[in-house]
Amino acid sequence: QVLLAESGGGLVQAGGSLRLSCAASGRAFSLYRVGWYRQAPGKERQFVASITWSDNNTNYADSVKGRFTISRDDAKTTAWLQMNSLKPEDSAIYYCRFYNMYGGILTSWGQGTQVTVSS
């Protein structure tokens, strides 16, 4: 079983930056890919970014390209989401999720971390 914990959210002014962390524990050897998602009030959860541990391949939602950067450590314990040039529309609860090499979901949704961007 893999457990996760998101952290790093907060209140920031538009144009500011935050760095979110997603820490994994347990059967970390099975981790292949990690994804970040976000959910704003009244809206569905949406994909933000993902990265694979094997080849560092990244994917981003169009809305965050050029502003957000996803990264991970080599030990398969932590992934980060560096968020720059934040906009009020980036305000949401941010969640991470881990996947194995077959695309199988390894973790349930955590509690997430709240990001609020003021204008």
N, C-alpha and C positions, 0 to 999 in steps of 0.2 A: 504493500500500500504506500502511496506517495501522499504526503501532506504538504500543503502550501500555506503561505502567509504573505499577504500583500501589505505594503507600508509605503510611506513617503508622501501621501497626499497632504493637502492643506489649502489655505486661502492665499491667492496670489493676485496681483494686479495684472491686467492685460499687458502683454508684452514680456511678462516675467517667465521664469523657468521653475520646473520641479523635476525631481528624479524619483521615480517609483521603483520599488524593489519587490521582487517575487522570490521568496525563499522556499526551497524544497527540502523535504526531509523524508527519510524512509528509503524505498527502493529506487534510489536516484539513478542506478545503472540503467534503468529502463527508459529514462527520459530521452526523447528524440527531438521534440519540438515544443516550444512554449509560445503561447499566444496571449496577447493583451486585448481586452475588450472593454467597452464602456457602456454604461446605461444612464441616460439622463431621465429625469422625472417625466413620466407619461410616454416614454419612448421605448422601443425595443432595444435589447442589447445588440451592440454592433461591434464588428471586428475593427481593431486598431492596427495591430502589427503582430508579426510572428518571426521567429528565428529558429533554425535548426542547429543542434549542437555539432553535428557531423561536419558540415561544410559552411556553417555561418551564413547560410542562405536566408535572406530577409524578404519580407513582404509588408507593405504598408497600405492602409486605406488612403485613397486619394486626398481626403480631407486633412491628412497629417503629414503627407510627404514633404520633405524638406524642412520640417519643423521638429518632428519626433525621431528619435533614434533608439532602436532596440539593440540590446547587447546581452551577452551571457558570459559566465565564467567557464573555465575549463573543467572544473570539478563537478559540474552538473548540480550545483547547489543554489545558484542565484541567477536571476535574469533581471535586467533593468530596463526601464523606459525613460529615457531622457526627453523631457518635453520643453521645448523652447518656443519663444514667440507665442505664448499662450493667448487664446482668444476666449471671450465669454462662452462661446458655443462649445468649447472643450470641457465645460463644467459637467461633471458626471461622476458616478461611482465607477472606478476602474477595477477590473478583475483580471486575473491571469488564470491560465489553464495549461496543463501539461498533457502531451500526447506521446504515444509510443511510435515506433517506426512504421506501424501499420495504420496509423491514423486513429488508433484507439484512444479514447479519453482515459487519462490516468487519475484525474482529480475531479472531485466535485467542485462546484463554485464555492469560493471562499466568501468572506464577509466583504471583501473589496476595500478600497481606500478612496475616500472622498476627495475630489479635486474641485475647487470652486475658484473661478476666475472672475474677478470684478472688473467692470468697465470704467 
